[in-house]
């Protein structure tokens, strides 16, 4: 009979070979980057400190890039740890280091040079590269007009790459680069005529233009720069693939649109004249009423800067303001609202501010629970302007269009319909100037942003009148080119 029994030596060799194969299969393949992140429970991200990327306000970490990458970390189910780079070169150097962060989320733009050491995600935001000049100087209208001007850009930035490429057609073009400045500094330097020109992305110009009344956009050098996240180059694309899936879903779900709306959707509402006037009134008028705004804010649990923004939109901080329709005072209260809020003299700025604070707090409380922050605030402001009844009409019209009645982004597109008979005839409260609350909210949002950025969160008690406020997350600068000279190199 044929026997299947192995002799002892063969059995030993077989078992050893099987064990070795199992060890090789189990231990020979290292975990992927994505697996390592999930095992460690931490996503290490590097970014830049700026209003358009990441900064801290009184509520903690914020910024477009921060909020987006925080959502990504939450989706992975891991903790987010942020590292801030001092400059762009350091960001890429840290990204490529063995113990460095695995992801850079800093409004980066791909270029041939960067692709040699970096892999980029799919794009998530489109911006333009704009040439900025001082309005008191002659406006350059095309690239050749940059020749002979003092031009400074961030070292390692895509703008430096753009100018380097332009130099091939314009050999006489010269420019300087520095890693000791940020976009905000460059705009200030143009505003103060320390330099003639700079290049800054369009979203950064819009966010910061209000601080610098003398800056203007000369022309657009590059129409379309696609902002992306980045990882270090290599064969492991597990994290990159997950990022691209996340960004695709963020676009499909409306997350990207909502974040862009929150940070950039209202930044152009003031215009140059309005920006200049607000900057002037910020110093000349607000100090007289700041204490009253703070007192009312504390009493009704509302941010004092929101109340100040409302007051500026309503009256430009003029306590005797009166409209043609009879609303009066710094917060422009109607007689009916003033009486309901316990205001006996609408022209008394303290009473007016107290009444406005009490009213907006009441409106926030009255909104349906289905409306969440920060949309809740914008809805309350719209109601402050147009009334809760008209706002509810607009929300119903929004729902009828298949949009979300709990999102300000959707409702604000429908509100103007309240001025059109084909739409307001279907509503309970009828006609309203529906475009006005949209404009009202946009302006207040902008004023509120400015007041938030120019007050220091770690010294919340400091007043604007003291002259010690500056943009959160940024160290005060002495405003001289000498401060950055050691790091400037000529191209």
C-alpha positions as CSV (number, residue, x, y, z in Angstrom):
1,X,0.0,0.0,0.0
2,X,1.2,3.5,-0.9
3,X,2.0,5.6,2.2
4,X,1.5,9.5,2.5
5,X,3.6,9.6,5.7
6,X,6.7,12.0,5.5
7,X,10.0,11.0,7.0
8,X,11.1,13.1,10.1
9,X,13.7,15.1,8.2
10,X,11.3,16.0,5.4
11,X,8.7,17.0,7.9
12,X,11.2,19.3,9.8
13,X,12.3,21.0,6.5
14,X,8.7,21.5,5.4
15,X,7.7,23.1,8.7
16,X,10.7,25.4,8.7
17,X,10.0,26.5,5.2
18,X,6.3,27.2,6.0
19,X,7.2,29.2,9.1
20,X,9.8,31.3,7.1
21,X,7.2,32.0,4.4
22,X,4.7,33.1,6.9
23,X,7.2,35.4,8.6
24,X,8.1,36.9,5.2
25,X,4.5,37.5,4.2
26,X,3.6,39.0,7.6
27,X,6.7,41.2,8.2
28,X,8.2,41.9,4.9
29,X,5.8,44.6,3.8
30,X,5.9,47.8,5.9
31,X,2.6,49.6,6.6
32,X,1.5,52.4,4.1
33,X,1.5,56.0,5.1
34,X,-2.3,55.9,5.5
35,X,-2.1,52.8,7.7
36,X,0.6,54.3,9.8
37,X,-1.5,57.5,10.4
38,X,-4.5,55.4,11.4
39,X,-2.4,53.2,13.7
40,X,-0.8,56.2,15.4
41,X,-4.1,58.1,15.6
42,X,-2.5,61.4,14.5
43,X,-2.3,63.3,11.3
44,X,0.7,65.6,11.3
45,X,0.2,68.7,9.0
46,X,2.4,71.6,8.2
47,X,0.9,75.0,7.2
48,X,1.6,78.7,7.2
49,X,0.3,81.4,9.6
50,X,-1.9,83.8,7.6
51,X,-5.6,84.9,7.4
52,X,-6.1,82.7,4.3
53,X,-4.5,79.5,5.8
54,X,-4.3,79.1,9.6
55,X,-4.5,81.5,12.5
56,X,-6.0,81.7,16.0
57,X,-8.8,83.9,17.2
58,X,-10.6,84.2,20.5
59,X,-12.3,80.8,19.7
60,X,-9.1,79.0,18.9
61,X,-7.7,77.6,15.7
62,X,-9.3,78.7,12.5
63,X,-8.7,79.5,8.8
64,X,-9.7,78.1,5.5
65,X,-6.9,75.5,5.3
66,X,-7.3,74.6,8.9
67,X,-11.0,73.9,8.7
68,X,-10.6,71.8,5.6
69,X,-7.8,69.7,6.9
70,X,-9.6,69.3,10.2
71,X,-12.5,67.8,8.4
72,X,-10.1,65.4,6.7
73,X,-8.6,64.3,10.0
74,X,-12.1,63.8,11.5
75,X,-13.0,61.6,8.5
76,X,-9.9,59.5,9.1
77,X,-10.9,59.3,12.8
78,X,-7.5,60.7,14.0
79,X,-6.2,63.7,15.9
80,X,-4.9,66.7,13.9
81,X,-1.6,68.2,14.9
82,X,-0.6,71.4,13.3
83,X,3.0,72.6,12.7
84,X,3.6,76.1,11.4
85,X,6.5,76.8,9.0
86,X,8.4,80.1,9.2
87,X,8.7,80.3,5.4
88,X,7.8,78.3,2.2
89,X,11.3,76.7,1.9
90,X,11.1,75.4,5.4
91,X,7.6,74.0,4.7
92,X,8.9,71.9,1.8
93,X,12.0,70.9,3.7
94,X,10.0,69.7,6.7
95,X,7.6,67.8,4.5
96,X,10.4,65.8,2.9
97,X,12.2,65.0,6.2
98,X,12.1,61.6,7.8
99,X,10.3,62.7,11.0
100,X,8.5,65.6,9.5
101,X,4.7,66.1,8.8
102,X,3.1,63.9,6.2
103,X,0.9,66.6,4.7
104,X,1.2,70.3,3.7
105,X,-2.0,72.3,3.7
106,X,-1.0,75.8,3.0
107,X,-2.7,77.1,-0.2
108,X,0.1,75.6,-2.3
109,X,0.3,75.7,-6.1
110,X,2.1,73.0,-8.2
111,X,5.1,73.9,-10.4
112,X,7.6,71.9,-12.4
113,X,10.3,72.6,-9.8
114,X,8.1,71.6,-6.9
115,X,7.1,68.3,-8.6
116,X,10.7,67.1,-8.4
117,X,10.3,66.5,-4.7
118,X,6.5,66.8,-4.0
119,X,3.3,65.1,-5.0
120,X,0.2,67.3,-5.2
121,X,-3.4,66.6,-4.6
122,X,-6.3,67.4,-7.0
123,X,-7.1,71.2,-6.9
124,X,-9.7,72.5,-4.5
125,X,-9.6,76.3,-5.0
126,X,-8.7,78.5,-7.9
127,X,-7.1,81.9,-7.4
128,X,-5.4,84.5,-9.6
129,X,-1.9,86.0,-9.3
130,X,-2.3,89.8,-9.2
131,X,0.2,92.6,-9.5
132,X,-0.4,95.2,-6.7
133,X,0.6,98.9,-6.9
134,X,0.0,102.1,-4.9
135,X,-3.0,104.1,-6.2
136,X,-0.9,107.3,-6.0
137,X,1.6,105.9,-8.5
138,X,1.1,105.3,-12.2
139,X,-0.7,102.1,-12.8
140,X,1.3,99.4,-14.7
141,X,-0.9,97.8,-17.2
142,X,1.2,94.9,-18.6
143,X,4.3,92.9,-17.7
144,X,6.7,95.1,-19.5
145,X,5.7,98.0,-17.2
146,X,7.3,96.0,-14.3
147,X,10.8,96.7,-15.6
148,X,12.6,99.3,-13.5
149,X,10.3,99.1,-10.5
150,X,11.1,97.8,-7.0
151,X,9.3,94.5,-6.8
152,X,9.3,92.2,-3.8
153,X,7.7,88.8,-3.5
154,X,7.8,85.8,-1.0
155,X,10.9,83.7,-1.4
156,X,10.0,80.2,-2.6
157,X,6.5,81.3,-3.6
158,X,4.7,80.6,-6.9
159,X,4.9,84.3,-7.6
160,X,8.7,84.1,-7.6
161,X,8.4,81.3,-10.1
162,X,6.1,83.3,-12.3
163,X,8.5,86.2,-12.3
164,X,11.4,83.9,-13.1
165,X,9.5,82.6,-16.1
166,X,8.6,86.2,-17.2
167,X,12.3,87.1,-17.0
168,X,13.0,85.0,-20.1
169,X,10.9,87.4,-22.2
170,X,11.9,90.5,-20.2
171,X,15.6,90.1,-19.4
172,X,15.7,93.6,-17.8
173,X,13.2,92.6,-15.2
174,X,14.5,92.5,-11.7
175,X,12.9,91.6,-8.4
176,X,13.7,90.7,-4.8
177,X,12.5,87.8,-2.7
178,X,12.3,87.5,1.1
179,X,11.4,84.8,3.6
180,X,11.0,87.4,6.4
181,X,7.6,88.7,5.2
182,X,4.1,87.5,4.6
183,X,1.5,88.6,2.0
184,X,0.1,91.0,4.5
185,X,3.5,92.6,4.9
186,X,3.9,93.0,1.2
187,X,0.6,94.7,0.8
188,X,1.5,97.1,3.7
189,X,4.8,97.9,2.0
190,X,3.1,98.8,-1.2
191,X,0.5,100.8,0.7
192,X,3.3,102.8,2.5
193,X,5.4,103.1,-0.7
194,X,8.3,101.1,0.7
195,X,8.2,99.1,-2.6
196,X,6.5,99.9,-5.9
197,X,4.9,96.5,-6.6
198,X,4.3,93.0,-5.3
199,X,2.4,89.8,-6.5
200,X,-0.3,88.4,-4.2
201,X,-3.1,85.8,-4.8
202,X,-6.5,87.3,-5.4
203,X,-8.1,85.9,-2.2
204,X,-5.3,87.4,-0.1
205,X,-5.8,90.8,-1.8
206,X,-9.5,90.7,-1.1
207,X,-9.2,89.7,2.5
208,X,-6.6,92.3,3.4
209,X,-7.4,95.3,1.1
210,X,-9.5,97.0,3.8
211,X,-6.3,97.5,5.9
212,X,-4.5,99.2,3.2
213,X,-6.6,101.9,1.4
214,X,-3.8,102.8,-1.1
215,X,-3.4,99.4,-2.7
216,X,-4.9,98.6,-6.1
217,X,-4.8,95.7,-8.5
218,X,-2.8,96.7,-11.5
219,X,-3.4,93.6,-13.6
220,X,-3.6,89.9,-13.4
221,X,-0.4,88.1,-14.2
222,X,-1.8,84.6,-14.1
223,X,-5.6,84.0,-14.4
224,X,-5.7,80.5,-12.9
225,X,-3.6,79.1,-10.1
226,X,-5.0,75.9,-8.6
227,X,-4.4,75.5,-4.9
228,X,-3.6,72.0,-3.7
229,X,-2.4,70.0,-0.7
230,X,1.0,68.3,-0.9
231,X,2.9,65.2,0.3
232,X,6.5,64.2,-0.1
233,X,7.3,62.4,-3.4
234,X,7.6,58.7,-3.4
235,X,5.9,55.4,-4.4
236,X,3.5,55.4,-1.5
237,X,0.3,57.2,-2.7
238,X,-2.1,55.7,-0.1
239,X,-2.5,59.1,1.7
240,X,-2.7,61.0,-1.6
241,X,-5.5,58.7,-2.9
242,X,-7.4,59.2,0.3
243,X,-6.9,63.0,0.1
244,X,-8.3,63.1,-3.4
245,X,-11.3,61.0,-2.4
246,X,-12.0,63.4,0.4
247,X,-11.6,66.5,-1.8
248,X,-13.9,65.1,-4.4
249,X,-16.6,64.4,-1.7
250,X,-16.0,67.8,-0.2
251,X,-16.8,69.4,-3.6
252,X,-19.8,67.2,-4.1
253,X,-21.3,67.7,-0.7
254,X,-20.8,71.5,-0.8
255,X,-18.2,71.6,2.0
256,X,-15.7,73.4,-0.3
257,X,-18.3,75.9,-1.4
258,X,-19.4,76.6,2.1
259,X,-15.9,77.2,3.4
260,X,-15.1,79.4,0.4
261,X,-18.3,81.3,1.1
262,X,-17.5,81.7,4.8
263,X,-13.9,83.0,4.2
264,X,-14.0,84.6,0.8
265,X,-17.7,85.0,-0.2
266,X,-18.1,88.5,1.3
267,X,-14.7,90.1,1.1
268,X,-15.3,92.4,-1.8
269,X,-18.4,94.1,-0.5
270,X,-16.7,97.2,0.8
271,X,-14.8,98.5,-2.2
272,X,-11.9,100.9,-1.9
273,X,-13.9,103.9,-0.8
274,X,-15.8,102.0,1.9
275,X,-12.5,100.3,3.1
276,X,-10.8,103.7,3.5
277,X,-13.8,105.2,5.4
278,X,-14.0,102.2,7.7
279,X,-10.3,102.3,8.5
280,X,-10.6,106.0,9.4
281,X,-13.8,105.6,11.5
282,X,-12.2,102.6,13.3
283,X,-9.7,105.0,14.8
284,X,-11.8,108.2,15.1
285,X,-15.2,107.0,16.2
286,X,-15.2,103.5,17.6
287,X,-13.1,104.3,20.7
288,X,-16.0,106.5,22.0
289,X,-18.4,103.5,22.0
290,X,-16.2,100.5,22.5
291,X,-16.9,100.2,26.2
292,X,-20.7,100.3,25.6
293,X,-20.4,97.6,23.0
294,X,-18.4,95.5,25.4
295,X,-20.8,96.0,28.3
296,X,-23.8,95.1,26.1
297,X,-22.0,92.1,24.7
298,X,-21.2,90.8,28.2
299,X,-24.8,91.2,29.3
300,X,-26.4,89.5,26.3
301,X,-23.7,86.9,25.5
302,X,-22.9,88.4,22.1
303,X,-19.5,89.2,20.6
304,X,-18.9,92.9,21.1
305,X,-17.3,93.0,17.7
306,X,-20.4,91.8,16.1
307,X,-22.4,94.5,17.8
308,X,-19.8,97.1,16.7
309,X,-20.1,95.8,13.1
310,X,-23.9,96.0,13.2
311,X,-23.6,99.6,14.6
312,X,-21.2,100.6,11.8
313,X,-23.5,99.1,9.1
314,X,-26.5,100.9,10.6
315,X,-25.1,104.3,11.4
316,X,-21.3,104.4,10.8
317,X,-21.2,104.8,14.6
318,X,-23.2,108.1,14.5
319,X,-25.6,108.2,17.5
320,X,-27.8,110.9,16.0
321,X,-28.3,109.1,12.7
322,X,-31.9,109.1,11.3
323,X,-33.3,107.4,8.2
324,X,-36.1,108.6,6.0
325,X,-38.3,105.8,7.4
326,X,-37.9,107.0,11.0
327,X,-35.4,104.5,12.4
328,X,-32.9,106.4,14.6
329,X,-29.8,106.1,16.7
330,X,-26.5,104.3,16.5
331,X,-28.2,100.9,16.1
332,X,-31.0,102.4,14.0
333,X,-33.9,101.0,16.0
334,X,-37.5,101.4,15.0
335,X,-39.9,102.9,17.6
336,X,-41.6,99.6,18.0
337,X,-38.4,97.6,18.5
338,X,-36.9,100.3,20.9
339,X,-40.1,100.1,23.0
340,X,-40.0,96.3,23.1
341,X,-36.3,96.3,24.1
342,X,-36.8,98.9,26.9
343,X,-35.1,101.8,25.1
344,X,-36.6,105.2,26.1
345,X,-34.2,107.4,24.1
346,X,-33.0,106.0,20.8
347,X,-30.5,108.8,20.4
348,X,-28.7,107.8,23.6
349,X,-25.8,105.6,22.3
350,X,-25.6,103.4,25.4
351,X,-29.4,102.7,25.3
352,X,-29.3,102.1,21.5
353,X,-26.4,99.6,21.8
354,X,-28.1,97.8,24.7
355,X,-31.4,97.6,22.7
356,X,-29.6,96.3,19.6
357,X,-27.7,93.7,21.6
358,X,-30.9,92.5,23.4
359,X,-32.7,92.3,20.1
360,X,-30.1,90.3,18.1
361,X,-29.8,87.9,21.1
362,X,-33.5,87.4,21.1
363,X,-33.5,86.8,17.3
364,X,-30.8,84.2,17.6
365,X,-32.8,82.4,20.3
366,X,-36.0,82.5,18.3
367,X,-34.5,80.8,15.2
368,X,-35.4,77.1,14.6
369,X,-33.0,74.5,16.2
370,X,-32.4,73.1,12.7
371,X,-30.2,76.2,11.9
372,X,-26.7,75.7,13.3
373,X,-23.7,78.0,13.9
374,X,-22.4,80.0,12.2
375,X,-25.4,80.1,9.8
376,X,-27.5,80.9,12.8
377,X,-25.8,84.3,13.2
378,X,-26.3,85.3,9.6
379,X,-30.0,84.3,9.7
380,X,-30.5,86.4,12.8
381,X,-28.8,89.4,11.1
382,X,-31.0,89.0,8.1
383,X,-34.1,88.9,10.4
384,X,-32.8,92.0,12.2
385,X,-32.9,93.7,8.8
386,X,-36.0,92.3,7.0
387,X,-38.0,90.7,9.8
388,X,-38.5,87.1,10.9
389,X,-41.7,86.7,8.8
390,X,-40.0,87.5,5.5
391,X,-37.0,85.4,6.4
392,X,-39.4,82.4,7.0
393,X,-41.0,83.1,3.6
394,X,-37.5,83.0,2.0
395,X,-36.7,79.7,3.8
396,X,-39.9,78.1,2.5
397,X,-39.1,79.3,-1.1
398,X,-35.6,77.8,-0.6
399,X,-37.0,74.4,0.4
400,X,-39.4,74.5,-2.5
401,X,-36.4,74.9,-4.9
402,X,-34.8,71.7,-3.4
403,X,-32.2,73.8,-1.5
404,X,-31.4,73.7,2.2
405,X,-33.5,76.3,4.1
406,X,-31.0,75.9,7.1
407,X,-28.0,77.1,5.1
408,X,-27.4,80.9,4.6
409,X,-25.5,80.1,1.4
410,X,-28.7,78.8,-0.1
411,X,-31.3,81.1,1.5
412,X,-29.4,84.3,0.5
413,X,-29.8,83.3,-3.2
414,X,-33.5,83.2,-2.8
415,X,-34.1,86.2,-0.6
416,X,-34.0,88.7,-3.6
417,X,-37.1,86.9,-5.0
418,X,-39.2,88.5,-2.3
419,X,-39.1,91.7,-4.4
420,X,-40.6,89.8,-7.4
421,X,-44.4,89.4,-7.7
422,X,-44.2,86.0,-9.2
423,X,-42.5,84.8,-6.0
424,X,-43.8,87.1,-3.2
425,X,-47.4,86.5,-4.3
426,X,-46.9,82.9,-3.1
427,X,-45.7,83.9,0.4
428,X,-47.5,84.7,3.6
429,X,-45.9,88.1,4.3
430,X,-45.7,89.3,0.7
431,X,-43.3,91.8,-0.8
432,X,-40.0,92.7,0.8
433,X,-36.7,94.3,-0.5
434,X,-35.1,90.9,-0.3
435,X,-31.8,92.0,-1.7
436,X,-31.2,94.4,1.3
437,X,-30.7,91.7,4.0
438,X,-28.2,89.9,1.8
439,X,-26.2,93.2,1.4
440,X,-26.7,93.9,5.1
441,X,-25.3,90.6,6.2
442,X,-22.4,90.7,3.7
443,X,-21.3,94.1,5.0
444,X,-21.6,93.1,8.7
445,X,-19.7,89.9,8.1
446,X,-16.9,92.0,6.5
447,X,-16.8,94.5,9.3
448,X,-16.9,91.7,11.9
449,X,-14.0,89.9,10.2
450,X,-11.9,93.1,10.2
451,X,-12.6,93.8,13.9
452,X,-11.8,90.2,14.7
453,X,-8.5,90.3,12.8
454,X,-7.4,93.7,14.3
455,X,-8.0,92.7,17.9
456,X,-5.6,90.6,19.8
457,X,-7.2,87.5,21.2
458,X,-4.7,86.9,24.0
459,X,-5.2,90.4,25.4
460,X,-9.0,90.6,25.0
461,X,-9.2,93.5,27.4
462,X,-7.1,95.7,25.1
463,X,-9.1,98.4,23.4
464,X,-8.7,99.7,19.9
465,X,-8.2,103.1,21.4
466,X,-5.0,101.9,23.0
467,X,-3.3,101.6,19.7
468,X,-1.8,98.1,20.5
469,X,-4.0,95.9,18.4
470,X,-2.9,93.9,15.4
471,X,-3.8,91.0,13.3
472,X,-4.2,87.8,15.3
473,X,-1.4,85.3,14.8
474,X,1.0,88.0,13.4
475,X,3.7,89.8,15.2
476,X,3.6,93.6,14.9
477,X,6.1,94.9,12.3
478,X,8.0,98.2,12.5
479,X,6.9,99.0,9.0
480,X,10.4,99.4,7.5
481,X,12.1,97.6,4.7
482,X,15.2,97.5,6.9
483,X,13.5,94.8,9.0
484,X,13.7,92.3,6.1
485,X,16.8,93.4,4.2
486,X,19.1,90.7,5.5
487,X,17.0,88.0,4.0
488,X,16.3,89.7,0.6
489,X,18.0,88.3,-2.4
490,X,18.0,89.8,-5.9
491,X,16.9,87.6,-8.8
